[in-house]
Every structure is written in structure tokens, then in C-alpha cells.
Amino acid sequence: VSPGAGKAVVMADRTLFVQVLVNLAANASEALGADGGRITVSTSLVQRDTAAWWQLEVADNGAGIEPATLPRIFDPFFSTKRGRHGLGLSAVHGIVRRLGGDIEVDSRPGKGARFRVRLPLIAGTPAPRARQPSEKSPALRTTLTGVRVLVADDEPSVRATVRRLLERRGATVVVAADGAE
């Protein structure tokens, strides 16, 4: 891990950003296989179109991505892995675009992959104050009243369980067995 962006500030929901980081790191880990390998996570400031941007880079030295597969990796429900749903990178792409950023990937078979997420900086904003260990974290939202949720999964038991949990919190739930539905 190489944090090189200093105290740069970007506008991003913490939970969504953690999802981006976790999905990219999980994909990198899976690409390494049983023999292991190396994953690097770094941040930096980059110039783009005369403006400074914050960049997150997650790279691995795993299997890499086939050239024919590369254009489809952000497509919903596309996966090369058996038993996977193909929503991880699609979600990452959607979150990054929602935050006003972009994502790109460089990869060669046998040479690993390098994902770069760039988000615009918030100019003139001071870095947030670090929370003291004694300070409590903000309370998690316990009700989902007024929130509509789509649960898409091919396993009926998973759909039913997730639906039940969300409805108990007040969410309106729509279920689908696959992308077509």
C-alpha cells in the first residue's frame, strides 16, 4: 500500500468507495490463484485536462485478462469465473461514474492487471479532521423506509432471505432471478 496523494479531498460516499476498493482488491486476489503473488494499492495526484485528479491504482501480477474479454469486464452479469454473477466490476464502474470519475484497466495475459480509478478533487477544501479513537462512529441507518431495492440473484433461497431482511427494515423490494427478468 502506497498512499501518495497526501491530504487530497474528493467527494465520495464512504460506503460506496469502500465497495470500489474491496471489489478491485478481491478481483486482484482471485487473479493471483493458488500460487499467490503481489497486489499493490496506491494513490496519487495526476494532471488531466489542466486539472488535478485523485487516482487510486490497484494492480496485481496475476493471470491478466484476455484481450477479447477486456471490452466486456464492466458489463453487468458478465463473468469468466464459474459460479460468479458478474456484478462486481459493473458495480465499481457505476459507482465511479456516479462520483464523476472514470476507471480504466491495462492488462496482458500472464502479466496481471492494473485498474486506475480517477476522481475529481474538491478544490479549496481542507482535509477532514482525523477522528479520535474515543469518538463514536456515526450511527448506521437502521430503517430503509422509503428506499426501493432491486435484489437480483439466481438462487431462490438467497432472493428470499435478502428480501425478508430488507423488508424487515422497511424497504420496498423488487426481486429478479436474472438480468433479463
Buried (B, 14 or more C-beta within 10 A) or exposed (E): EEEEBEEBBBEBEEEBBEBBBEBBBEBBBBBBEEEEBEBBBBBBEEEEEEEBBBBBBBBBBBBBBEEEEBEEBBEBBBBEEEEEBBBBBBBBBBBBEEBEBBBEBBBEEEBBBBBBBBBBBEEEEEEEEEEEEEEEEEEEEEEBEEEEBEBBBEEEEEBEEBBEEBEEBEBEBEBEEEBEE
